[in-house]
Amino acid sequence: KKEVTDKYGEMPRDTPLQFSFWLSALLPVSTAQKQQLLECKTALERLRLARSMMAVPELTNTCMVQ
């Protein structure tokens, strides 16, 4: 936990938007995948895409709310 907070700061608790960007920064994914996260229009889209990236080795989803 200390390593994460030292590098990325404390987990934001104020808004889902702040949390979605913070979580996206933590993910060990490619630059192209990080770009896809940045292109998401809403925090919900970004969190769903981040979740899919954590579950599947290759990115298979896009920023589409289902």
Salt bridges, closest charged atoms under 4 A:
ASP6 OD2 - LYS2 NZ 2.91
